[in-house]
Structures are given as structure tokens and as C-alpha cells.
Amino acid sequence: MSDPIVEYLEWKKQGGELRARAKHAIESRFRELLSEAAQLAEAYKEDFGSTLALPSSVTAFKFKPGG
């Protein structure tokens, strides 16, 4: 019979590794999206002479890195 504590610790370790990879992937994707949005806004301003208005959900959002 297997030891449930050993199984739990292994599961927790694997979950922690997955969590770290997911955190890194989400942070990277977030930066990519922000960079792409900034490039689009710049191109829009150059092509159409005005700035894009940010949706209220974006202006109300507060990013707190490392938290």
C-alpha cells in the first residue's frame, strides 16, 4: 500500500512546478499583449492623427507585479 503523505508531497511538488511555469507564461503573455497594444496605438495615431480611448476596464485596472 502506498503512503498517502508521500503521494501528497509529490503531488504538491508537481503542482508547484506547474504553478511556477503557468505564472511565467501568463506574465510573458501579459507583456506581449501590452507591447502589441502600444504598437497598435502608435500606428493608429500615426495613420489617423488621434489616440485610441482605453476602455474603462483597462483604466481601472491596477497591475501589481510580484504580488
N, C-alpha and C positions, 0 to 999 in steps of 0.2 A: 504494500500500500504506500502511495506517495505521501510526502509530508506537505500538508496544506500551507504551512508557513514558507517553506522553500518555494513552492509554486507561486504563492502570493508575491514574494520578494522578486522572483524572476519576472512575473507579470508587471510589477511596478517598475522595474528597471527598463523593460521593453517599452512601457508606456511613457516613461520619462524621456527615452531616446526619441520616440515618435513625437512627443510634445516639443522637444527642442528643434527637431527638423521642421515641424509644422510652423513653429514660431518664426524660424529663419525664413522659410518660404513665404509666409504672409508678409513679413516685414519687407522682404525684397520686392514682392509684387506691389505692395503699397507704394514704395519709392518709384518703381517703374511707372505705375499709373499716374502718380503726381508729376513725374517728368514728362510723360506724354501729354498730360493735360496742359502743362505750362507751354510746351511746344505748340500745341494746337491754339492756345490763346494768343501766343505771339504771332503765329501765322495769320490768325483771324484779324488781329489788329493791323498787321501789315497790309493785308488784302482788302479789308473793309473799312479801315480807319476808325474803328471803335472797339471798345473792350467788351468781352463777354461778361454778363452778370452771373455771379455764382448763385446757385440755389441756396435757399436759407438753411437747408440741412447741412450744407458744406460750411457756411459761415458760422454756424452754431457749433460745429464740431471742434473739439479740442483734443489734439493728439498729445499724449504724454508718454514719451519714449521711456523704455525701461521699467515701466510700472506695471 
